[in-house]
Amino acid sequence: MSMVLDRFLETLSEVTPESAWDWFAGEPLMVLATILAAIVLRWVLNRSIARVVNVTIAKSDARRSRQAGRAGRVLAQATGLAHERHRQRTLTMGSLLHSIVTFTVTLITVLTVMAIVGIPLGPLLASAGVGGVALGFGAQSLVKDFLSGIFMILEDQYGVGDIIDTGEAIGTVEEVSLRVTRLRDPSGVVWYVRNGEIIRIGNKSQGWSTAVVDIPVSYAENLDRVIPLIRSVVHDFDATPEWKEKLLEEPQVVGVESMTGSAVTIRVVAKTAAEEQYGVSRELRERVKAAFDEAGVKGPPVAPFGSTPR
């Protein structure tokens, strides 16, 4: 032990400032410069990503504030511009890009430092290549799921709360991750659908919907009296504050849709916010029924059981 210590002290006594600098100016300085450059590069890239995210959110807020008119306001709410959905999606993509930048810069830095200190990279890269090929064959479905999830989030194909049709299941989205989408169908069953297996998406909650209401009346009724009565009901319905926020425009009475020997069907079409067409249809029918009762408008005659009206 004493011999080792004596030898170390002898070697240390031979070290001069010039020799120490010559040693440090070689590989240690290159390693230190590489690490510092990696830190600066990561900081610059992360700062750029954060700036892009903030600019995107600011532009979204400005676009939302410029939505004019009732239709613009309703569509803004329906497409997610009027709430936190767009902001959350942008932040999610920003976090994903931060992780990618950190992983890439760290990997390149480690390989560069290993090359500087003389560690052979050939066998390591060859082993990593073979392992990567084997992993790629075994986990290609997993990679497909992740890539599909990234594009779904980036393109805002759907979000939590949307009612979607994935081909395999139809239901309300409860969670969206990079690998799977969880949704609950009307009967309460929870479905876990892999993102890579989704070939098509039908989103029933984006944009707007159409409510089509067919109103049958007796063939003997005078349409010059019935149609203006329905238009009056539709106008009053559109003026109701509760329903005005769900309608993009005043519903249109398009006229006679069909005729039979006992009935004439009059069609009303209303453009509504997404998923509001069912409530609008029910309310319209109730109001038209009340107006018909008050005005004495008769519906189609009811045929006796087992017979067909003529």
Secondary structure, DSSP 8 states (H G I E B T S, - for coil): -HHHHHHHHHHHHT--HHHHHHHHTTHHHHHHHHHHHHHHHHHHHHHHHHHHHHHHHHHHHHHHHT--HHHHHHHHHHHTTTSTHHHHHHHHHHHHHHHHHHHHHHHHHHHHHHHHTT---HHHHHHHHHHHHHHHHHSHHHHHHHHHHHHHHHHT---TT-EEE-SS-EEEEEEE-SSEEEEE-TTS-EEEEEGGG----EESSSSEEEEEEEEEEETTS-HHHHHHHHHHHHHHHHH-HHHHTTBSS--EEEEEEEE-SSEEEEEEEEEEETT-HHHHHHHHHHHHHHHHHHHT--------TT----
